């Protein structure tokens, strides 16, 4: 076995994943994730940082 796979139902593993925030590769700050809805009604998750 190459590595131990973390279960989706493992609460501590989910908390650890949630605690590790994604950082911007340009400025190093935390990236905000928002849901945007297009005029046609399609939903999309977007990552916002550095004015992008």
FILODO-773393 format. One record per residue: residue in three letters; x, y, z of N, C-alpha, C, O, CB in turn. Coordinates in steps of 0.001 Angstrom, whole numbers. Each point is the difference from the previous one (the first is absolute). Glycine has a CB too. Layout:
N
<r residu="Ala" n_u="X" n_v="Y" n_w="Z" ca_u="X" ca_v="Y" ca_w="Z" c_u="X" c_v="Y" c_w="Z" o_u="X" o_v="Y" o_w="Z" cb_u="X" cb_v="Y" cb_w="Z"/>
...
***
This chain:
52
<r residu="Unk" n_u="845" n_v="-1170" n_w="0" ca_u="-845" ca_v="1170" ca_w="0" c_u="893" c_v="1236" c_w="0" o_u="843" o_v="157" o_w="883" cb_u="-2698" cb_v="-1397" cb_w="334"/>
<r residu="Unk" n_u="1673" n_v="2115" n_w="-2200" ca_u="857" ca_v="1167" ca_w="-161" c_u="-238" c_v="1039" c_w="1089" o_u="951" o_v="586" o_w="516" cb_u="-935" cb_v="-1004" cb_w="-2967"/>
<r residu="Unk" n_u="-1247" n_v="645" n_w="2794" ca_u="-322" ca_v="1009" ca_w="1006" c_u="-1376" c_v="-240" c_w="561" o_u="-813" o_v="-700" o_w="-604" cb_u="2280" cb_v="2344" cb_w="-544"/>
<r residu="Unk" n_u="-1728" n_v="-1074" n_w="2286" ca_u="-1298" ca_v="-188" ca_w="626" c_u="-990" c_v="1007" c_w="-585" o_u="234" o_v="1208" o_w="49" cb_u="857" cb_v="-2063" cb_w="2078"/>
<r residu="Unk" n_u="-2182" n_v="360" n_w="-2671" ca_u="-1021" ca_v="855" ca_w="-597" c_u="-939" c_v="471" c_w="1104" o_u="-470" o_v="-795" o_w="814" cb_u="623" cb_v="-429" cb_w="-3040"/>
<r residu="Unk" n_u="-421" n_v="2535" n_w="2242" ca_u="-891" ca_v="565" ca_w="1006" c_u="-1448" c_v="-157" c_w="-452" o_u="-341" o_v="314" o_w="-1140" cb_u="2122" cb_v="1333" cb_w="1851"/>
<r residu="Unk" n_u="-2601" n_v="-2120" n_w="166" ca_u="-1407" ca_v="-210" ca_w="-285" c_u="-755" c_v="1332" c_w="-8" o_u="343" o_v="925" o_w="735" cb_u="-201" cb_v="-3214" cb_w="300"/>
<r residu="Unk" n_u="-1178" n_v="2369" n_w="-1879" ca_u="-829" ca_v="1201" ca_w="-38" c_u="-784" c_v="162" c_w="1298" o_u="-376" o_v="1111" o_w="373" cb_u="202" cb_v="-1324" cb_w="-2864"/>
<r residu="Unk" n_u="-67" n_v="-897" n_w="3171" ca_u="-781" ca_v="63" ca_w="1236" c_u="872" c_v="252" c_w="1217" o_u="-517" o_v="107" o_w="1112" cb_u="-1133" cb_v="-1643" cb_w="-2138"/>
<r residu="Unk" n_u="2946" n_v="1633" n_w="846" ca_u="922" ca_v="260" ca_w="1105" c_u="-55" c_v="1488" c_w="335" o_u="493" o_v="833" o_w="-761" cb_u="1023" cb_v="-2763" cb_w="64"/>
<r residu="Unk" n_u="-2115" n_v="2257" n_w="1837" ca_u="-218" ca_v="1397" ca_w="379" c_u="1317" c_v="743" c_w="177" o_u="118" o_v="1149" o_w="-427" cb_u="-2253" cb_v="-1814" cb_w="1535"/>
<r residu="Unk" n_u="3114" n_v="43" n_w="-496" ca_u="1288" ca_v="667" ca_w="213" c_u="704" c_v="269" c_w="-1325" o_u="661" o_v="1028" o_w="-146" cb_u="-465" cb_v="-2147" cb_w="2380"/>
<r residu="Unk" n_u="-326" n_v="222" n_w="-3195" ca_u="615" ca_v="211" ca_w="-1312" c_u="-679" c_v="1152" c_w="-731" o_u="666" o_v="788" o_w="-672" cb_u="-61" cb_v="-3223" cb_w="556"/>
<r residu="Unk" n_u="-1922" n_v="2538" n_w="242" ca_u="-716" ca_v="1109" ca_w="-637" c_u="356" c_v="1317" c_w="646" o_u="158" o_v="1004" o_w="-695" cb_u="-2018" cb_v="-2540" cb_w="118"/>
<r residu="Unk" n_u="1989" n_v="1556" n_w="1892" ca_u="370" ca_v="1229" ca_w="706" c_u="1407" c_v="434" c_w="-385" o_u="264" o_v="1193" o_w="-145" cb_u="-1767" cb_v="-1824" cb_w="2053"/>
<r residu="Unk" n_u="2406" n_v="-331" n_w="-2073" ca_u="1375" ca_v="316" ca_w="-406" c_u="26" c_v="588" c_w="-1407" o_u="723" o_v="963" o_w="-258" cb_u="138" cb_v="-2810" cb_w="1730"/>
<r residu="Unk" n_u="-1643" n_v="1273" n_w="-2379" ca_u="-53" ca_v="493" ca_w="-1377" c_u="-620" c_v="1387" c_w="-54" o_u="437" o_v="852" o_w="-774" cb_u="-610" cb_v="-3205" cb_w="-59"/>
<r residu="Unk" n_u="-846" n_v="2580" n_w="1656" ca_u="-656" ca_v="1309" ca_w="27" c_u="909" c_v="1057" c_w="616" o_u="-42" o_v="1165" o_w="-396" cb_u="-2185" cb_v="-2301" cb_w="561"/>
<r residu="Unk" n_u="3039" n_v="739" n_w="790" ca_u="898" ca_v="933" ca_w="670" c_u="1148" c_v="454" c_w="-877" o_u="521" o_v="1101" o_w="177" cb_u="-1125" cb_v="-2177" cb_w="1940"/>
<r residu="Unk" n_u="1004" n_v="235" n_w="-3062" ca_u="1101" ca_v="386" ca_w="-879" c_u="-567" c_v="815" c_w="-1155" o_u="-587" o_v="-553" o_w="-931" cb_u="1927" cb_v="-1515" cb_w="1561"/>
<r residu="Unk" n_u="-1165" n_v="3367" n_w="-567" ca_u="-559" ca_v="899" ca_w="-1009" c_u="895" c_v="44" c_w="-1228" o_u="1220" o_v="-130" o_w="93" cb_u="-2300" cb_v="1499" cb_w="1708"/>
<r residu="Unk" n_u="448" n_v="-1182" n_w="-2953" ca_u="766" ca_v="174" ca_w="-1234" c_u="560" c_v="1414" c_w="-26" o_u="-693" o_v="964" o_w="325" cb_u="-748" cb_v="-2652" cb_w="-1561"/>
<r residu="Unk" n_u="2695" n_v="1796" n_w="848" ca_u="647" ca_v="1305" ca_w="-61" c_u="267" c_v="370" c_w="-1451" o_u="261" o_v="-863" o_w="-838" cb_u="785" cb_v="498" cb_w="3102"/>
<r residu="Unk" n_u="-1116" n_v="1644" n_w="-2540" ca_u="236" ca_v="513" ca_w="-1350" c_u="1463" c_v="-206" c_w="-375" o_u="894" o_v="243" o_w="810" cb_u="-2740" cb_v="1464" cb_w="-534"/>
<r residu="Unk" n_u="2087" n_v="-2153" n_w="-1501" ca_u="1375" ca_v="-216" ca_w="-449" c_u="711" c_v="1311" c_w="-298" o_u="1229" o_v="31" o_w="-68" cb_u="-1924" cb_v="-2227" cb_w="-868"/>
<r residu="Unk" n_u="-63" n_v="3292" n_w="756" ca_u="608" ca_v="1296" ca_w="-320" c_u="309" c_v="826" c_w="1243" o_u="1110" o_v="506" o_w="161" cb_u="-2332" cb_v="-545" cb_w="-2316"/>
<r residu="Unk" n_u="216" n_v="172" n_w="3043" ca_u="201" ca_v="882" ca_w="1152" c_u="154" c_v="-754" c_w="1322" o_u="485" o_v="576" o_w="974" cb_u="-1794" cb_v="1139" cb_w="-2189"/>
<r residu="Unk" n_u="908" n_v="-2994" n_w="1274" ca_u="138" ca_v="-790" ca_w="1214" c_u="-1136" c_v="164" c_w="991" o_u="47" o_v="-575" o_w="1087" cb_u="2353" cb_v="758" cb_w="-1414"/>
<r residu="Unk" n_u="-3425" n_v="593" n_w="-25" ca_u="-1148" ca_v="194" ca_w="886" c_u="-1024" c_v="-1111" c_w="-224" o_u="63" o_v="-728" o_w="-991" cb_u="316" cb_v="3229" cb_w="980"/>
<r residu="Unk" n_u="-1331" n_v="-2621" n_w="954" ca_u="-1051" ca_v="-1003" ca_w="-95" c_u="-905" c_v="297" c_w="-1191" o_u="-330" o_v="1159" o_w="-255" cb_u="416" cb_v="-1508" cb_w="2748"/>
<r residu="Unk" n_u="-487" n_v="-682" n_w="-3217" ca_u="-864" ca_v="135" ca_w="-1162" c_u="-1446" c_v="-185" c_w="448" o_u="-328" o_v="-982" o_w="665" cb_u="2154" cb_v="140" cb_w="-2221"/>
<r residu="Unk" n_u="-2694" n_v="1794" n_w="1188" ca_u="-1420" ca_v="-80" ca_w="327" c_u="-718" c_v="-774" c_w="-1097" o_u="274" o_v="193" o_w="-1185" cb_u="-172" cb_v="1998" cb_w="2455"/>
<r residu="Unk" n_u="-1020" n_v="-3064" n_w="-875" ca_u="-783" ca_v="-769" ca_w="-955" c_u="-1438" c_v="496" c_w="79" o_u="-612" o_v="11" o_w="1068" cb_u="2143" cb_v="-2049" cb_w="-862"/>
<r residu="Unk" n_u="-2058" n_v="2450" n_w="-1360" ca_u="-1372" ca_v="498" ca_w="-50" c_u="-780" c_v="-773" c_w="-1054" o_u="589" o_v="-603" o_w="-897" cb_u="162" cb_v="2898" cb_w="1647"/>
<r residu="Unk" n_u="-2078" n_v="-2277" n_w="-642" ca_u="-833" ca_v="-610" ca_w="-1027" c_u="-600" c_v="1111" c_w="-838" o_u="-681" o_v="883" o_w="521" cb_u="171" cb_v="-2892" cb_w="940"/>
<r residu="Unk" n_u="764" n_v="1965" n_w="-2765" ca_u="-583" ca_v="993" ca_w="-897" c_u="-1045" c_v="-693" c_w="-863" o_u="132" o_v="-1174" o_w="-344" cb_u="2008" cb_v="2553" cb_w="326"/>
<r residu="Unk" n_u="-3185" n_v="-622" n_w="-326" ca_u="-1087" ca_v="-524" ca_w="-815" c_u="-47" c_v="803" c_w="-1291" o_u="-87" o_v="1228" o_w="29" cb_u="-1234" cb_v="-1967" cb_w="2020"/>
<r residu="Unk" n_u="1380" n_v="51" n_w="-3174" ca_u="-39" ca_v="670" ca_w="-1299" c_u="-1438" c_v="426" c_w="-311" o_u="-932" o_v="-470" o_w="652" cb_u="2923" cb_v="-888" cb_w="-1463"/>
<r residu="Unk" n_u="-2185" n_v="2242" n_w="-175" ca_u="-1362" ca_v="416" ca_w="-368" c_u="-886" c_v="-1169" c_w="-438" o_u="-1225" o_v="84" o_w="91" cb_u="2174" cb_v="2111" cb_w="-767"/>
<r residu="Unk" n_u="-340" n_v="-3279" n_w="205" ca_u="-790" ca_v="-1164" ca_w="-421" c_u="-351" c_v="-906" c_w="1178" o_u="-754" o_v="-959" o_w="-159" cb_u="1869" cb_v="1064" cb_w="-2074"/>
<r residu="Unk" n_u="-571" n_v="196" n_w="3417" ca_u="-331" ca_v="-772" ca_w="1193" c_u="1023" c_v="-1057" c_w="377" o_u="-197" o_v="-735" o_w="968" cb_u="-2133" cb_v="1142" cb_w="-1535"/>
<r residu="Unk" n_u="3419" n_v="-494" n_w="-182" ca_u="1034" ca_v="-994" ca_w="304" c_u="854" c_v="491" c_w="1176" o_u="463" o_v="1140" o_w="16" cb_u="-425" cb_v="-1904" cb_w="-2444"/>
<r residu="Unk" n_u="160" n_v="-125" n_w="3408" ca_u="781" ca_v="357" ca_w="1181" c_u="1442" c_v="-454" c_w="-182" o_u="269" o_v="-1044" o_w="-594" cb_u="-2322" cb_v="872" cb_w="2052"/>
<r residu="Unk" n_u="2974" n_v="978" n_w="-935" ca_u="1428" ca_v="-315" ca_w="-132" c_u="728" c_v="474" c_w="1247" o_u="-257" o_v="1096" o_w="499" cb_u="140" cb_v="-913" cb_w="-3024"/>
<r residu="Unk" n_u="1026" n_v="-1009" n_w="3025" ca_u="832" ca_v="388" ca_w="1125" c_u="1226" c_v="717" c_w="-564" o_u="654" o_v="-515" o_w="-907" cb_u="-1471" cb_v="-1447" cb_w="2344"/>
<r residu="Unk" n_u="1134" n_v="3146" n_w="-908" ca_u="1137" ca_v="780" ca_w="-484" c_u="923" c_v="313" c_w="1138" o_u="-447" o_v="236" o_w="1122" cb_u="-934" cb_v="739" cb_w="-2938"/>
<r residu="Unk" n_u="2670" n_v="-970" n_w="1543" ca_u="1021" ca_v="359" ca_w="987" c_u="437" c_v="1438" c_w="-270" o_u="418" o_v="335" o_w="-1108" cb_u="371" cb_v="-2760" cb_w="1320"/>
<r residu="Unk" n_u="-890" n_v="3266" n_w="811" ca_u="261" ca_v="1428" ca_w="-162" c_u="1232" c_v="400" c_w="822" o_u="78" o_v="-287" o_w="1194" cb_u="-2549" cb_v="724" cb_w="-1588"/>
<r residu="Unk" n_u="3411" n_v="217" n_w="-247" ca_u="1172" ca_v="564" ca_w="672" c_u="735" c_v="912" c_w="-997" o_u="-87" o_v="-209" o_w="-1210" cb_u="306" cb_v="-1844" cb_w="2746"/>
<r residu="Unk" n_u="473" n_v="3021" n_w="-1048" ca_u="830" ca_v="907" ca_w="-819" c_u="-798" c_v="684" c_w="-1114" o_u="568" o_v="339" o_w="-1038" cb_u="1397" cb_v="-1797" cb_w="1537"/>
<r residu="Unk" n_u="-3249" n_v="1663" n_w="-306" ca_u="-802" ca_v="671" ca_w="-1013" c_u="-359" c_v="-881" c_w="-1175" o_u="-507" o_v="508" o_w="-1001" cb_u="1585" cb_v="1568" cb_w="1684"/>
<r residu="Unk" n_u="-839" n_v="-3374" n_w="-607" ca_u="-345" ca_v="-917" ca_w="-1108" c_u="-1330" c_v="-640" c_w="234" o_u="-455" o_v="-797" o_w="-820" cb_u="2847" cb_v="356" cb_w="411"/>
***
